[in-house]
Amino acid sequence: MARNRSLDGDVNVAVEILDCAMRLFNERGYAATSIRDLAEATGISSSTLYHHYKNKQQILYTGLCRFMEYFNRTIIPELQNLDDSPTERITHASRLHIELSIERATELRHVRQFKASLTEQQLRHLLDMQWHYQDELRTVIKAGVASGEFAVADLGLTTMAIMDMLNGVRGWYNSGGSMSIDEITEYYAGLVRKTLSRS
């Protein structure tokens, strides 16, 4: 039975709903998870859930935005840190990309499937955040080419290749695997450097 929860100013309830929803969307799929499922799993009534979110689509969109905002807020300052060389900036960003992708895999694992359930405006906002990150990554690679640290034949294609490489980890990562997160992040940071290396 759903327990009585305060409606007024209870940010924790909204966060609990979001956390629970992203987990269930990942485990069951978005279409197979109902509002009632979310309410029961969170221990609230459906009416309380609707007080915080208009519908299931808004919950999904809010969850994906929350991750992308956190992702950009964490990594982009590393890419923009002019006190470090382009090599250092790209290395730090690559490590963080892998760490966050593993840490928040629940929100990302089926992101392509999730996108089909969003409105055009919601999807455009998420894509804008992704493009912002990608633009910052491309800017660092361009700076590395200008400084002589990197050798890149096609700036845009190389940027996409690195994005694909880093994003791919969340698809196969297994916490019970033979490599630790630290080992994986260091390995991939090395792959990125080799991809950009002049030698």
C-alpha positions in Angstrom: 0.0 0.0 0.0 1.3 3.5 -0.9 2.3 5.4 2.2 1.2 9.0 2.9 3.8 11.5 1.7 3.9 15.2 1.9 3.1 17.1 -1.3 4.3 20.5 -0.4 7.9 21.3 -0.9 9.1 17.7 -0.7 11.9 17.7 -3.2 13.0 14.3 -2.0 9.9 12.7 -3.2 10.4 14.1 -6.7 14.0 12.8 -6.7 12.9 9.4 -5.4 10.4 9.1 -8.2 13.0 10.1 -10.8 15.6 7.6 -9.4 13.1 4.8 -9.3 11.7 5.6 -12.7 15.0 5.5 -14.4 15.8 2.2 -12.8 12.5 0.6 -13.8 12.7 2.1 -17.3 16.1 0.4 -17.6 15.0 -2.9 -16.2 11.5 -3.3 -17.8 11.6 -0.8 -20.6 9.8 2.5 -20.8 6.6 1.2 -22.5 6.2 -1.7 -20.0 6.5 0.6 -16.9 3.2 2.2 -15.9 2.5 5.2 -13.6 1.0 2.7 -11.1 4.3 0.7 -11.2 6.3 3.9 -10.5 4.0 4.9 -7.7 4.0 1.5 -6.0 7.8 1.2 -6.3 8.3 4.6 -4.8 5.7 3.9 -2.1 3.4 6.8 -2.9 0.0 7.2 -4.5 -0.5 7.9 -8.2 -2.0 11.3 -7.3 1.1 12.2 -5.3 3.2 11.3 -8.4 1.1 13.4 -10.6 1.6 16.3 -8.2 5.3 16.2 -9.1 5.2 15.2 -12.7 2.6 15.7 -15.4 3.0 12.3 -17.0 5.4 9.4 -17.6 7.0 11.2 -20.5 7.9 14.2 -18.4 9.6 11.8 -15.8 11.7 10.3 -18.6 12.6 13.6 -20.1 13.5 15.1 -16.6 15.7 12.0 -15.9 17.6 12.2 -19.1 18.1 16.0 -18.7 19.3 15.6 -15.2 22.0 13.2 -16.4 23.1 15.3 -19.4 23.2 18.5 -17.3 25.4 16.7 -14.7 27.5 15.2 -17.4 28.2 18.5 -19.1 28.7 20.4 -15.9 31.3 17.9 -14.8 33.3 17.4 -18.0 33.1 20.6 -20.0 35.1 22.6 -17.4 37.9 20.1 -17.9 37.8 20.6 -21.6 37.8 24.4 -21.1 40.7 24.5 -18.6 43.3 26.5 -20.4 45.8 25.9 -17.6 46.2 22.4 -19.0 47.6 21.3 -22.4 45.1 19.8 -24.9 46.5 16.4 -24.2 45.9 16.8 -20.4 42.4 18.2 -21.1 41.4 15.4 -23.4 42.8 12.8 -21.0 40.9 14.2 -18.0 37.7 14.4 -20.0 38.0 10.9 -21.3 38.4 9.5 -17.8 35.4 11.4 -16.6 33.3 10.3 -19.6 33.9 6.7 -18.8 33.5 7.1 -15.1 30.1 8.9 -15.5 28.9 6.5 -18.2 29.5 3.5 -15.8 28.3 5.3 -12.7 25.0 6.4 -14.4 24.5 3.4 -16.7 20.9 3.0 -15.6 20.1 6.4 -17.2 22.0 5.7 -20.3 21.9 2.0 -21.3 18.8 2.3 -23.4 19.0 6.0 -24.2 18.3 5.4 -27.9 15.1 3.5 -27.1 14.2 6.3 -24.7 14.6 9.0 -27.3 11.8 7.5 -29.4 9.4 8.2 -26.5 10.2 12.0 -26.3 8.6 14.9 -28.1 10.5 16.6 -30.9 11.2 19.6 -28.6 12.4 17.5 -25.8 14.7 15.5 -28.0 16.1 18.6 -29.6 17.0 20.0 -26.1 18.8 16.8 -25.2 20.6 16.8 -28.6 21.6 20.4 -28.1 23.3 19.4 -24.8 25.1 16.5 -26.5 26.2 18.8 -29.3 27.5 21.3 -26.8 29.7 18.7 -25.3 30.9 17.4 -28.7 31.7 20.9 -29.8 33.9 21.5 -26.8 35.7 18.2 -27.4 36.3 19.2 -31.1 37.6 22.6 -29.9 40.2 20.8 -27.7 41.3 18.5 -30.5 41.6 21.5 -32.8 43.8 23.3 -30.2 45.9 20.2 -30.0 46.4 20.1 -33.7 47.4 23.8 -33.7 49.9 23.2 -30.9 51.4 20.3 -32.6 50.4 17.7 -30.0 47.8 16.0 -32.2 47.8 14.9 -35.8 44.2 14.6 -37.2 43.3 14.2 -40.9 39.6 15.0 -40.4 38.6 16.9 -37.3 34.9 16.2 -37.4 35.3 12.5 -38.1 37.9 12.0 -35.4 35.7 13.8 -32.9 32.8 11.4 -33.7 35.1 8.4 -33.5 36.3 9.3 -30.0 32.7 9.9 -28.9 31.7 6.5 -30.3 34.6 4.9 -28.5 33.9 6.4 -25.1 30.1 5.9 -25.4 30.5 2.3 -26.3 31.7 1.3 -22.8 28.3 1.6 -21.2 27.0 -1.0 -23.6 29.4 -3.8 -22.5 30.6 -2.8 -19.0 30.1 -5.5 -16.4 30.9 -4.8 -12.7 32.0 -8.4 -12.4 34.5 -8.2 -15.2 38.2 -8.7 -15.0 39.1 -5.0 -15.1 38.3 -2.3 -12.5 36.7 1.0 -13.5 40.1 2.7 -12.9 41.8 0.2 -15.3 39.1 0.8 -17.9 39.3 4.5 -17.7 43.1 4.6 -18.0 43.0 2.1 -20.9 40.5 4.2 -22.8 42.2 7.5 -22.0 45.3 5.9 -23.6 43.3 4.8 -26.7 42.1 8.4 -27.1 45.7 9.7 -26.9 46.9 7.2 -29.4 44.1 8.1 -31.8 45.2 11.7 -31.7 49.0 11.1 -31.5 51.4 12.4 -34.1 53.4 9.2 -34.0 
